[in-house]
Amino acid sequence: MFPSKTTTVLSALGALLAFTPAADAAGRHVSTTAKQRMQAASVAAHKAGSPYVWGATGPSSFDCSGLVNYAYRRAGKPLAARTSYDLFRHGVRIRRAGLKRGDLVWTYDRGLGHVGMYLGGGRYVHAPGSGRHVEVAQLPGGGAFVGAVRP
């Protein structure tokens, strides 16, 4: 049986309650530099228009986690996880008010199942789903914002 949307959201909110500003729950600290995060955000933004393909990791098509992994690899810092669920467990949890370019963000539409990358100015880049293309969009507010990690 698949978890309901409510169960997924409640699990995500439970993970957010463990928020620690200096390190994640396992004591891991930020492993990327500001320069790497800036470069990764630039790489990801330049992929706008590329088609979404489930499981794709670039360079010409992507799924959501494939896009952020590709961007960080190109910035010289491969990430420690491949899937959006696993990416959420790595790095330092960041509050929305503390977002910086290159932070990974999750939105309500698929709970921890959908990741994008923050670009600054309230915008993020993501690969939204089947039949669509990588796009730069306004980061949703309120309950539609699930959480963020600085890798």
N, C-alpha and C positions, 0 to 999 in steps of 0.2 A: 504494500500500500504506500502511496506517495504522501509525504507530509502536506498538510493543508497550507494555504498561504498564511493563515493566522499563526500556525505552528512555526513556519519559517521566520516570520517577522518577530515572534516572541523569542525565538532562539537568537536572532540577530540582536535584539534589544538586551537579552541576557549577557551576550558577549560584550556589549558596550558598557554594561555596568561595571565590568572589570577594568575600565579605563585607568591607565596610569600615564601621567604626562611624560615621565622620563624614560620608561621602558615598558615593553609589553609584559604580559602575565608570566612569561618564562624568563624575564630579566634581560631579554635581548634589547640591544640599543640600535639606534638608526645606523644602518650600514652603508648608506649612500651619502655622497657629498652634495652640497647645494649645486655644484657645477653639473654633476651627473643627473640630478633631478631636472635641471633646466634643459640639458641636452635631450633627455628622454622625452620631456614634454614637447620640445620642438620636433623631434622625430615623429611622435604620435600625431601631432597636429598636421604635419605634412602628409600624413596618410589619409586625410579626409577625402572621401570619394571612393576609396577602395571598397570592394564588395565584402560583405559579411559571408563567411563560410564557416560552419560549425567545425571546430577543431583546428582551424587554420592559424598558422603562426607567422605568416608573411613570406616573402616580402610584398606580395601583391594582393593578398586577401587575408582576412583575420576573423577570429571570434573575439569576444571582449577581453579575455585574459591573454589570448595570443597577441593582441595589439600592445598591451602594456609590457608583456615579456619581450616582444620584439624591440620596442623602444628602449628598454633598459639594456638589452644586449648591445644594441647599436651605440649606446652611451658608455659602453665599457663596463657595465655592472649587471651581469645576469642575476635575475631574482632567484630566491631560494625555493619558489613554488611555481607550479604551472596553472592550477585552476583558481578560479575566483575565491572559492571557499578556503583553499589553502593559503592563498595570498593574504587573506584577512588575518590569518594567525601569525604572520611574520611582520616584523617591524614594530613601530610604535604607534599606538592609537592616537589620533589627532582629532581634536574638536573642530567643528566647522569653522569657528572664528579663527582658528590657528592654521587654516589651510595655506599651503604654499605650492607654487608651481612644481609639478611632478609628483605630488601626493596621489595615492590611489584612493578612489572614492566609490562607494556602493550606494545604489539607489533602491527605493522601495519596490519598484516594479517587479523585481525578481529577488528581493532580499539580498543574501550574500551570493546569489547566483549571477550577479551582474556587476562588473567592475569597469571603471573608466579612470581617466587621469585628469587631475585638476590642472587648468591652464592659467588661472588667475582671473581677476575681475568677475568672479561668479560664473565662469564658463568651464566646461570640461569637454574632453574628446572621448568618444566611446564607439564601440561597434554594436549597434542596438539590436540586431537580430536578423533572422532569415528574411531574405528579400530586400534588405536595406543595405546601406553603405555606412562606413565610418563617417561620423559627423561631429562637428563642434556644436555644442548646445549649452543652454543655460542650465546650471546645476539646480535641480529641483530643491525646494525648501520644505520646511515643516517636517511632517512625518515621512515624506518621500525620500529624505536623506537618511540613509541607514548608518553610515559611518565612514571613517577614513583611516588610512594607515600611511605612515611615512616609512618607506622601505629602507 
